[in-house]
Amino acid sequence: MSDFHVRASTPDDAVGIAAVHWTTRRAVFGELLPPEHWETETLGTRTEGWMRILAAGNKALVAEVGDKIVGFAMKNPSGPHLGHPPVRPVELHELYVDPAFHGTNVGHALLENALPPGTSAQIWTYASNPRARKFFQRAGFLPDGVTATDPDTHVLEVRLVR
């Protein structure tokens, strides 16, 4: 296992977070999302987005190996999602780990720091992402039967709750 540590993000982390976000999405969802999706979701657009998010004072947690960001997580107060009202007060909005660090406990550490065990929360994840669903199930998140199709990607999402 790689030695890593988890800390709160700063605005200077936008480039590193964006790199993990984009690289992981390409690796995990590359075949799932239509080719035209990747024409607009580029590393540049992800970087610009994270610069805006962090400059606005929003915080994420980052996992680092040395000075390289290898994962991140972000939680927010729950809100409506594709027409479905929230059922838990907190939502894990993002959790991404560089594929080279899958299986190293980076994701587990990020999840536990963002949502300590037993925290009532919800997560939306792609139905077709068995790795994520299994990961969250091991942490006590189960499907509550609510699904929604993302109108932009046409991918079915499943809500998991704990």
N, C-alpha and C positions, 0 to 999 in steps of 0.2 A: 504494500500500500504506500502511496506517496504521502509525504508529510504535507499537510495543508492546514490552513487556519481560516476561520470565518470571521468577517468583520462587517461593519456597516459601510455602505458605499459613500463615495464623495463624488462631486461633479467630474472630477478627473478620471473616474472609472468608466465613463460613457463608452470610450473606444473599446476597452476590454470586454465590457458587458455585451456590447453590440456584436463583437467578434464571436463570442460564445453563443449568443442568441441565434445569429444567422447561420453559423457553421452547424450547430446542432439541428436547427430546423431543416437545413438542406439535407443533412445526413439521415434524419428520421422521417421527414415528410417529403423528400425529393420526388419520389414516385407517386405519392398520394395526391399531391396538389398538381393542378394542371400547369403545363409549361409556361403559359402566359402569366401565371402568378409570379414566377421567378423573374419576369421582366420588370416588375414593379417592386418586388421585395428584394432589394439588393443590400449588400453590406453598407453601402453609402446611405441608403434610406434608413436602415436600422440604426446606424451611428447617429444620424441627424435626430431621429426619434428619441434615442437615449440621452442625447445632449439636452434636448428640450425637457424631458422627464426629470432628469437630475438637476438641471438648472432651476427648475420650478420648486425645488426643495423636497421632492419625493425621494424616498430612501429604498434601497434594496439591500440585501445581504449578499456579499460576494465571498467565494471561496478562492483562496490563492495558494499556489505552489510557488514558492519564491516570490517573485513580483508579477507572476502571470495569473490572471483571473481564469479559473477553470470551471466556474459555475456561479450561478446566482439564483436568488429567490426574491420574490416580492409579494407581500400580502397587502390587502386593502380592505376597507369595510365592504361588505357584500352589497351589491346592487342588482337591479334587474339584468337578466342576461337573455337576449333573444326572445323577449316576451315572457320570461319566467321570473316571478318574484323570488328574492332570496329566501332561504330557509335557515340559514346560519348567519351570525353577525359578522363573520370574517371570511374572506375568500383568499385562497392562495392563487394569486393572479398569474404568477410566472414561477417556474422552477426548471432550469435548464443546466445541464452538465455537459461539458465538452465530451464527445464520444470516447476520446482517448482515456477519460477518467471514469467511465461507467464501471461500476463494480468496485470502486475504491472507497465507498462510504461518504463521498463528497455530497451526493444527493441527500442521503440520510441526515448528515450533519446540517445541511441547509434547511431541510424540512423541520428538524427538531429545534433549530434556532428560531425559525420563523413562526412555527406553531408547536410549542412544547406538547409532549404527549398528553392526550386528553382534552386539548383545546377544541372546542366546538367550532367547526369550520366547514366550508364547502370548496370544491374544486371542480372545474369543468375540464374535461380532457377528451381527446378524439376517441371515439369508440374503437377505431381501427389501430389504436396504439396499445397493444397488449403489455408491452414492457412498463409503460407508465401506470396502467391500471393495476398490474400486479404489485408494483412498487408502492402505490398508495394504499392498496388493500392490506399489505403487510403493516402499514402504519395505522390501520383501523378505519380507513375510508371505504365506504361501500356505496354502490349505486343505489339511488333512491327511486329509480324508475323514470326519472325525467330525462328526456333527450331533446335536442334542438339541432337543426341543420344550419350551419353558418351560411348566410346568403352570399357571401363573397367567394368562399372556397367550395361550397356545396358538400362539406364534410360533416358527418353526424358527430355530435358531441354528446357526452354522457356526464350528468352531474353526480359527483361522489360526495358523500357527507360523513362526518364523524361527530 
